[in-house]
Amino acid sequence: MSKLTHPFRWLLPQDNRFATLFREDAANLRQAGNVFLSLVQAKDLDSLRARSKELKDLEHRGDEITRSIFETLNKTFLTPIDREDIRDLASGIDNVLDDMEMVGSLMVQFRLTGAHSEGLYQMSEILAESTEEIEKLSHCVWDPGKLDATERGLIRISELENQADALFNLMITQLFDSASDSSAIEVMKWKEVYQALEDSIDRSKEVSHAIGNIVTKND
């Protein structure tokens, strides 16, 4: 059995390697969320490229942390939580950041600068807040006394994801309603960007579910 069962798992040091790595990972994700907000407000191509580069660097840092988590997992006989849960959480955070970085890359590739729709800003704010909630939740994994905080975080991320779903549907409808033959290519560009942004927010909810499962299982 790879997981130390309650109450023995609480004999592990609270600053164990996995806790440290996951907190670094979640903090890196939150920082990426803040950079992403700046990216969608870029007014020119140079600024857009600069913010996209920052996002790419954070995505690379996230890959390094994920790799360290898996390397530590492979070297650890007894883990503080189930091995499968460690894999799911690490992969989930990595997926959120990958989709976020994809949005930045697409916007540079498509040269989407200047004034954007209010919906894009709102969706970006939802994503940034979701990354903040994930960082808060990441601390709950290692603290059995934070069930209330975990529940609040899970509810908030679910609310944010529902808001994003409704907003995404509205944005796609408005995008195609305003389309003309001459703007068809622009429509497809924005649809791809919106979809990647929606995917990143959906992945955030998956991460919250992974954290909720861990906390509930190890309560």
C-alpha positions, 0 to 999 in steps of 0.5 A, a space after each residue: 500500500 503506497 499511502 500511509 493510512 490515517 493517523 500514521 500519515 500525519 507523522 510525516 513532516 509537514 514540510 515534506 517534499 511533495 507539499 513543497 513542490 505542489 505549493 511551488 507549482 500552484 504559486 507558479 500557476 497563480 503568477 501565470 494567471 496574473 501575467 495572462 491578465 496583462 497579456 490580454 490587455 496588450 495594446 501592441 504586438 511587442 507588448 503581446 510578445 513580451 507577455 507571451 514570453 513571460 507566460 512561456 517561461 512560467 510554463 517551462 517552470 511548471 514543466 520543471 516542477 511537474 518533472 520533479 514531482 514525478 521524479 520524487 514519486 518514483 524515488 519514494 516508497 511511502 507517499 503521504 497521499 495516494 500515488 494516483 492522486 499525486 499524478 492526477 494533481 500534478 498533471 492537472 495543474 500542468 494542463 491548466 498552464 499548458 492551455 493558458 500558454 496556448 492562448 498566448 501563443 495563438 494571440 501572437 501567431 494571429 497578431 490579435 492586439 488592440 481593443 478586444 471584446 469585454 467577454 475576453 477580459 471577463 473570461 481572463 479575470 475568471 481564469 486568474 481568479 481560478 488560479 488564485 483559488 487553486 493556490 489556496 486549495 493546494 495548502 488544504 491538501 496537507 492540512 486535515 483541519 481545513 475542510 471548510 476552506 476546501 469546501 469554500 474553494 471548491 464551491 467558488 471554482 465551480 461558480 467561476 466555471 459555470 460563469 465561464 461556460 455561460 460567457 463562452 456560449 455568449 461570446 461564440 454566438 456574438 462572434 458568429 452573429 457579427 461575421 461576414 464573408 470578409 471576416 470569416 478568417 478572423 472569426 475562426 482565429 477568435 474561436 480558437 482563442 476562446 476555446 483554448 481559454 475555456 479549456 483552461 478554465 475547465 481544467 481548473 475545475 478538474 484540479 479542484 476536483 482532484 484536490 477535493 478528492 484528496 482532502 475527502 479521502 484523507 480526512 
